[in-house]
Amino acid sequence: MGLFSRKSDSGSNTADTATEPEPTVVKSDDEWRAQLSPAEYQVLRKAGTERPFTGEYTDTKTTGVYRCRACNAELFRSDSKFESHCGWPSFFTPLAGEAVIERVDNSLGMRRVEVLCATCHSHLGHVFEGEGYDTPTDLRYCINSVSLSLEPAES
């Protein structure tokens, strides 16, 4: 799988993170590298992006809960997943509560909103609004498949 990366080792995200809650799962860089595959590490810990239409969950219709691949926190439910045809899994809302953090991302010469796991602060993707999708929120959480694991519902 090809990956794009935008965050340097020193971090290039210009957002003020002082108001974000501290992660409850904290590991050293070496611990993350040992736990995650190189592709997972690049996306989750270095804010990379998997190439569009290559992720395992892009077209998945399985009912269940999507979890953070780094810390296993519940993030999204399959009933909020929709087909946006953008090349990445799309959801119109995360789970209720504080499952994700939204952080302004001014990298790459544009303003976007980065989505992070609130439990471990791993990069998941970005959220976009006002694109006209027929969803209850008019939001598109565009999430890298490699950032997620799917726990299928019991039959």
PyRosetta script that sets phi, psi and omega in degrees:
from pyrosetta import init, pose_from_sequence

init()
pose = pose_from_sequence("MGLFSRKSDSGSNTADTATEPEPTVVKSDDEWRAQLSPAEYQVLRKAGTERPFTGEYTDTKTTGVYRCRACNAELFRSDSKFESHCGWPSFFTPLAGEAVIERVDNSLGMRRVEVLCATCHSHLGHVFEGEGYDTPTDLRYCINSVSLSLEPAES")
pose.set_psi(1, 132.1)
pose.set_omega(1, 176.4)
pose.set_phi(2, -82.6)
pose.set_psi(2, 143.8)
pose.set_omega(2, -179.5)
pose.set_phi(3, -127.4)
pose.set_psi(3, 145.7)
pose.set_omega(3, 170.5)
pose.set_phi(4, -104.9)
pose.set_psi(4, 151.0)
pose.set_omega(4, 176.5)
pose.set_phi(5, -134.7)
pose.set_psi(5, 144.2)
pose.set_omega(5, 178.3)
pose.set_phi(6, -127.0)
pose.set_psi(6, -14.6)
pose.set_omega(6, -176.0)
pose.set_phi(7, -101.8)
pose.set_psi(7, 125.3)
pose.set_omega(7, 177.7)
pose.set_phi(8, -78.1)
pose.set_psi(8, 172.0)
pose.set_omega(8, 179.1)
pose.set_phi(9, -58.9)
pose.set_psi(9, -30.4)
pose.set_omega(9, 178.8)
pose.set_phi(10, -84.3)
pose.set_psi(10, -10.0)
pose.set_omega(10, 179.9)
pose.set_phi(11, 82.7)
pose.set_psi(11, 125.2)
pose.set_omega(11, -178.8)
pose.set_phi(12, -112.7)
pose.set_psi(12, 6.8)
pose.set_omega(12, -179.1)
pose.set_phi(13, -72.3)
pose.set_psi(13, 127.6)
pose.set_omega(13, -172.5)
pose.set_phi(14, -94.8)
pose.set_psi(14, 4.1)
pose.set_omega(14, -177.2)
pose.set_phi(15, -71.2)
pose.set_psi(15, 152.2)
pose.set_omega(15, 174.2)
pose.set_phi(16, -81.1)
pose.set_psi(16, 114.1)
pose.set_omega(16, -177.4)
pose.set_phi(17, -99.5)
pose.set_psi(17, 7.5)
pose.set_omega(17, -176.8)
pose.set_phi(18, -62.7)
pose.set_psi(18, -28.5)
pose.set_omega(18, -177.2)
pose.set_phi(19, -92.7)
pose.set_psi(19, -2.0)
pose.set_omega(19, 179.3)
pose.set_phi(20, -78.1)
pose.set_psi(20, 143.9)
pose.set_omega(20, 174.9)
pose.set_phi(21, -65.3)
pose.set_psi(21, 148.3)
pose.set_omega(21, 177.1)
pose.set_phi(22, -67.9)
pose.set_psi(22, 145.9)
pose.set_omega(22, 175.7)
pose.set_phi(23, -66.4)
pose.set_psi(23, 146.1)
pose.set_omega(23, 177.0)
pose.set_phi(24, -93.5)
pose.set_psi(24, -16.5)
pose.set_omega(24, 171.4)
pose.set_phi(25, -109.7)
pose.set_psi(25, 114.7)
pose.set_omega(25, -177.1)
pose.set_phi(26, -125.9)
pose.set_psi(26, 127.4)
pose.set_omega(26, 178.5)
pose.set_phi(27, -136.8)
pose.set_psi(27, 155.9)
pose.set_omega(27, 175.1)
pose.set_phi(28, -72.9)
pose.set_psi(28, 163.7)
pose.set_omega(28, 177.5)
pose.set_phi(29, -58.3)
pose.set_psi(29, -40.7)
pose.set_omega(29, 179.0)
pose.set_phi(30, -63.5)
pose.set_psi(30, -38.3)
pose.set_omega(30, 177.9)
pose.set_phi(31, -65.9)
pose.set_psi(31, -41.8)
pose.set_omega(31, 177.3)
pose.set_phi(32, -63.0)
pose.set_psi(32, -43.6)
pose.set_omega(32, 179.8)
pose.set_phi(33, -60.9)
pose.set_psi(33, -37.2)
pose.set_omega(33, 179.8)
pose.set_phi(34, -71.4)
pose.set_psi(34, -33.7)
pose.set_omega(34, -176.5)
pose.set_phi(35, -80.7)
pose.set_psi(35, -38.8)
pose.set_omega(35, -171.0)
pose.set_phi(36, -100.8)
pose.set_psi(36, 151.7)
pose.set_omega(36, 171.7)
pose.set_phi(37, -69.0)
pose.set_psi(37, 163.4)
pose.set_omega(37, 177.5)
pose.set_phi(38, -55.7)
pose.set_psi(38, -40.5)
pose.set_omega(38, 179.3)
pose.set_phi(39, -67.4)
pose.set_psi(39, -42.7)
pose.set_omega(39, 177.9)
pose.set_phi(40, -62.3)
pose.set_psi(40, -45.1)
pose.set_omega(40, 179.9)
pose.set_phi(41, -60.4)
pose.set_psi(41, -44.3)
pose.set_omega(41, -178.1)
pose.set_phi(42, -60.6)
pose.set_psi(42, -41.1)
pose.set_omega(42, -179.6)
pose.set_phi(43, -80.8)
pose.set_psi(43, -53.6)
pose.set_omega(43, -173.1)
pose.set_phi(44, -68.1)
pose.set_psi(44, -39.8)
pose.set_omega(44, -173.4)
pose.set_phi(45, -104.5)
pose.set_psi(45, -20.0)
pose.set_omega(45, -178.9)
pose.set_phi(46, -116.8)
pose.set_psi(46, 10.3)
pose.set_omega(46, 176.6)
pose.set_phi(47, 58.7)
pose.set_psi(47, 37.5)
pose.set_omega(47, 174.9)
pose.set_phi(48, -77.2)
pose.set_psi(48, 178.6)
pose.set_omega(48, 178.9)
pose.set_phi(49, -137.0)
pose.set_psi(49, 130.0)
pose.set_omega(49, 175.0)
pose.set_phi(50, -74.1)
pose.set_psi(50, 152.8)
pose.set_omega(50, 179.9)
pose.set_phi(51, -64.1)
pose.set_psi(51, 146.3)
pose.set_omega(51, -178.7)
pose.set_phi(52, -62.3)
pose.set_psi(52, 149.0)
pose.set_omega(52, 176.3)
pose.set_phi(53, 63.9)
pose.set_psi(53, 21.2)
pose.set_omega(53, 178.6)
pose.set_phi(54, -114.1)
pose.set_psi(54, -13.1)
pose.set_omega(54, -174.4)
pose.set_phi(55, -77.8)
pose.set_psi(55, 151.2)
pose.set_omega(55, -175.6)
pose.set_phi(56, -69.3)
pose.set_psi(56, -20.4)
pose.set_omega(56, -176.3)
pose.set_phi(57, -106.6)
pose.set_psi(57, 4.8)
pose.set_omega(57, -177.2)
pose.set_phi(58, -55.0)
pose.set_psi(58, -45.3)
pose.set_omega(58, -176.5)
pose.set_phi(59, -111.6)
pose.set_psi(59, 9.7)
pose.set_omega(59, -177.7)
pose.set_phi(60, -66.3)
pose.set_psi(60, 137.3)
pose.set_omega(60, 178.0)
pose.set_phi(61, -118.1)
pose.set_psi(61, 10.2)
pose.set_omega(61, -179.6)
pose.set_phi(62, -62.1)
pose.set_psi(62, 135.1)
pose.set_omega(62, 176.5)
pose.set_phi(63, -79.1)
pose.set_psi(63, 133.1)
pose.set_omega(63, 178.7)
pose.set_phi(64, 164.5)
pose.set_psi(64, -163.0)
pose.set_omega(64, -177.8)
pose.set_phi(65, -114.3)
pose.set_psi(65, 132.3)
pose.set_omega(65, 174.8)
pose.set_phi(66, -93.4)
pose.set_psi(66, 128.6)
pose.set_omega(66, -177.5)
pose.set_phi(67, -116.3)
pose.set_psi(67, 159.8)
pose.set_omega(67, 173.7)
pose.set_phi(68, -67.8)
pose.set_psi(68, 127.9)
pose.set_omega(68, -179.1)
pose.set_phi(69, -69.2)
pose.set_psi(69, -22.4)
pose.set_omega(69, -179.3)
pose.set_phi(70, -81.0)
pose.set_psi(70, -43.1)
pose.set_omega(70, -172.8)
pose.set_phi(71, -124.8)
pose.set_psi(71, -4.2)
pose.set_omega(71, 177.3)
pose.set_phi(72, 74.9)
pose.set_psi(72, 12.4)
pose.set_omega(72, 177.6)
pose.set_phi(73, -68.2)
pose.set_psi(73, 142.5)
pose.set_omega(73, 176.0)
pose.set_phi(74, -70.8)
pose.set_psi(74, 130.7)
pose.set_omega(74, -176.7)
pose.set_phi(75, -120.6)
pose.set_psi(75, -49.0)
pose.set_omega(75, -174.7)
pose.set_phi(76, -139.7)
pose.set_psi(76, 155.3)
pose.set_omega(76, 172.9)
pose.set_phi(77, -110.0)
pose.set_psi(77, 150.5)
pose.set_omega(77, -178.1)
pose.set_phi(78, -61.8)
pose.set_psi(78, -24.8)
pose.set_omega(78, -179.2)
pose.set_phi(79, -73.7)
pose.set_psi(79, -6.7)
pose.set_omega(79, 174.2)
pose.set_phi(80, -105.3)
pose.set_psi(80, 6.0)
pose.set_omega(80, 178.3)
pose.set_phi(81, -85.7)
pose.set_psi(81, 140.8)
pose.set_omega(81, 178.5)
pose.set_phi(82, -144.0)
pose.set_psi(82, 162.5)
pose.set_omega(82, -179.2)
pose.set_phi(83, -86.7)
pose.set_psi(83, 109.6)
pose.set_omega(83, 178.4)
pose.set_phi(84, -104.4)
pose.set_psi(84, -11.5)
pose.set_omega(84, -179.7)
pose.set_phi(85, 60.2)
pose.set_psi(85, 30.5)
pose.set_omega(85, -179.0)
pose.set_phi(86, -96.1)
pose.set_psi(86, -13.2)
pose.set_omega(86, 178.7)
pose.set_phi(87, 105.9)
pose.set_psi(87, -4.3)
pose.set_omega(87, 178.0)
pose.set_phi(88, -134.3)
pose.set_psi(88, 156.0)
pose.set_omega(88, 174.3)
pose.set_phi(89, -58.0)
pose.set_psi(89, 137.5)
pose.set_omega(89, -178.7)
pose.set_phi(90, -125.0)
pose.set_psi(90, 138.2)
pose.set_omega(90, 179.2)
pose.set_phi(91, -130.1)
pose.set_psi(91, 148.9)
pose.set_omega(91, 178.8)
pose.set_phi(92, -94.3)
pose.set_psi(92, -8.8)
pose.set_omega(92, 175.4)
pose.set_phi(93, -162.7)
pose.set_psi(93, 146.2)
pose.set_omega(93, 170.9)
pose.set_phi(94, -80.0)
pose.set_psi(94, 178.0)
pose.set_omega(94, 175.2)
pose.set_phi(95, -60.6)
pose.set_psi(95, 154.6)
pose.set_omega(95, 179.2)
pose.set_phi(96, -59.1)
pose.set_psi(96, 152.5)
pose.set_omega(96, 178.6)
pose.set_phi(97, 94.0)
pose.set_psi(97, -147.8)
pose.set_omega(97, -173.1)
pose.set_phi(98, -108.8)
pose.set_psi(98, 48.0)
pose.set_omega(98, -176.6)
pose.set_phi(99, -69.5)
pose.set_psi(99, -32.2)
pose.set_omega(99, -178.7)
pose.set_phi(100, -129.8)
pose.set_psi(100, 159.3)
pose.set_omega(100, 172.8)
pose.set_phi(101, -111.9)
pose.set_psi(101, 136.8)
pose.set_omega(101, 174.9)
pose.set_phi(102, -109.2)
pose.set_psi(102, 124.6)
pose.set_omega(102, -175.0)
pose.set_phi(103, -127.5)
pose.set_psi(103, 130.7)
pose.set_omega(103, 177.1)
pose.set_phi(104, -61.6)
pose.set_psi(104, 133.6)
pose.set_omega(104, -177.3)
pose.set_phi(105, -125.3)
pose.set_psi(105, 109.7)
pose.set_omega(105, -178.8)
pose.set_phi(106, -101.7)
pose.set_psi(106, 18.1)
pose.set_omega(106, 179.5)
pose.set_phi(107, -75.9)
pose.set_psi(107, 167.9)
pose.set_omega(107, 177.0)
pose.set_phi(108, 60.4)
pose.set_psi(108, 23.4)
pose.set_omega(108, 174.7)
pose.set_phi(109, 71.9)
pose.set_psi(109, 20.5)
pose.set_omega(109, 179.4)
pose.set_phi(110, -146.3)
pose.set_psi(110, 162.8)
pose.set_omega(110, 176.4)
pose.set_phi(111, -98.8)
pose.set_psi(111, 122.2)
pose.set_omega(111, 174.5)
pose.set_phi(112, -132.9)
pose.set_psi(112, 173.7)
pose.set_omega(112, 175.8)
pose.set_phi(113, -119.6)
pose.set_psi(113, 113.5)
pose.set_omega(113, 179.5)
pose.set_phi(114, -76.2)
pose.set_psi(114, 145.2)
pose.set_omega(114, 176.4)
pose.set_phi(115, -112.9)
pose.set_psi(115, 126.3)
pose.set_omega(115, 179.8)
pose.set_phi(116, -122.1)
pose.set_psi(116, 151.9)
pose.set_omega(116, 171.0)
pose.set_phi(117, -68.4)
pose.set_psi(117, 127.4)
pose.set_omega(117, -179.0)
pose.set_phi(118, -69.5)
pose.set_psi(118, -23.5)
pose.set_omega(118, -176.6)
pose.set_phi(119, -78.6)
pose.set_psi(119, -41.8)
pose.set_omega(119, -175.8)
pose.set_phi(120, -124.4)
pose.set_psi(120, -0.8)
pose.set_omega(120, 180.0)
pose.set_phi(121, 62.0)
pose.set_psi(121, 28.4)
pose.set_omega(121, 174.1)
pose.set_phi(122, -77.7)
pose.set_psi(122, 145.8)
pose.set_omega(122, 178.4)
pose.set_phi(123, -71.7)
pose.set_psi(123, 131.7)
pose.set_omega(123, 178.1)
pose.set_phi(124, -110.5)
pose.set_psi(124, -40.4)
pose.set_omega(124, -176.7)
pose.set_phi(125, 164.5)
pose.set_psi(125, -141.8)
pose.set_omega(125, -179.3)
pose.set_phi(126, -139.5)
pose.set_psi(126, 158.4)
pose.set_omega(126, 175.2)
pose.set_phi(127, -117.6)
pose.set_psi(127, 137.8)
pose.set_omega(127, -178.9)
pose.set_phi(128, -124.9)
pose.set_psi(128, 147.3)
pose.set_omega(128, 178.6)
pose.set_phi(129, -130.0)
pose.set_psi(129, 160.1)
pose.set_omega(129, 174.7)
pose.set_phi(130, 73.4)
pose.set_psi(130, 25.4)
pose.set_omega(130, -179.6)
pose.set_phi(131, -90.7)
pose.set_psi(131, -5.0)
pose.set_omega(131, 175.3)
pose.set_phi(132, 87.0)
pose.set_psi(132, 13.3)
pose.set_omega(132, 176.3)
pose.set_phi(133, -68.9)
pose.set_psi(133, 145.3)
pose.set_omega(133, -179.6)
pose.set_phi(134, -83.5)
pose.set_psi(134, 72.3)
pose.set_omega(134, 178.9)
pose.set_phi(135, -127.1)
pose.set_psi(135, 161.9)
pose.set_omega(135, -178.2)
pose.set_phi(136, -62.6)
pose.set_psi(136, -23.0)
pose.set_omega(136, -174.0)
pose.set_phi(137, -111.6)
pose.set_psi(137, -14.1)
pose.set_omega(137, -171.8)
pose.set_phi(138, 58.1)
pose.set_psi(138, 27.4)
pose.set_omega(138, 175.0)
pose.set_phi(139, -113.4)
pose.set_psi(139, 150.0)
pose.set_omega(139, 173.6)
pose.set_phi(140, -129.5)
pose.set_psi(140, 103.8)
pose.set_omega(140, 172.7)
pose.set_phi(141, -81.6)
pose.set_psi(141, 105.8)
pose.set_omega(141, -176.4)
pose.set_phi(142, -95.4)
pose.set_psi(142, 104.9)
pose.set_omega(142, -166.7)
pose.set_phi(143, -117.9)
pose.set_psi(143, 134.8)
pose.set_omega(143, 176.2)
pose.set_phi(144, -66.2)
pose.set_psi(144, 129.2)
pose.set_omega(144, 177.1)
pose.set_phi(145, -56.3)
pose.set_psi(145, -38.9)
pose.set_omega(145, -176.2)
pose.set_phi(146, -66.4)
pose.set_psi(146, -14.7)
pose.set_omega(146, 176.8)
pose.set_phi(147, -84.3)
pose.set_psi(147, -10.0)
pose.set_omega(147, -172.1)
pose.set_phi(148, -118.1)
pose.set_psi(148, 157.0)
pose.set_omega(148, 162.9)
pose.set_phi(149, -131.5)
pose.set_psi(149, 144.1)
pose.set_omega(149, -176.2)
pose.set_phi(150, -104.9)
pose.set_psi(150, 124.3)
pose.set_omega(150, 173.8)
pose.set_phi(151, -101.9)
pose.set_psi(151, 103.2)
pose.set_omega(151, -178.3)
pose.set_phi(152, -61.8)
pose.set_psi(152, 145.5)
pose.set_omega(152, 175.5)
pose.set_phi(153, -66.9)
pose.set_psi(153, 149.6)
pose.set_omega(153, 177.6)
pose.set_phi(154, -73.1)
pose.set_psi(154, 138.0)
pose.set_omega(154, -178.1)
pose.set_phi(155, -77.5)
pose.dump_pdb("model.pdb")
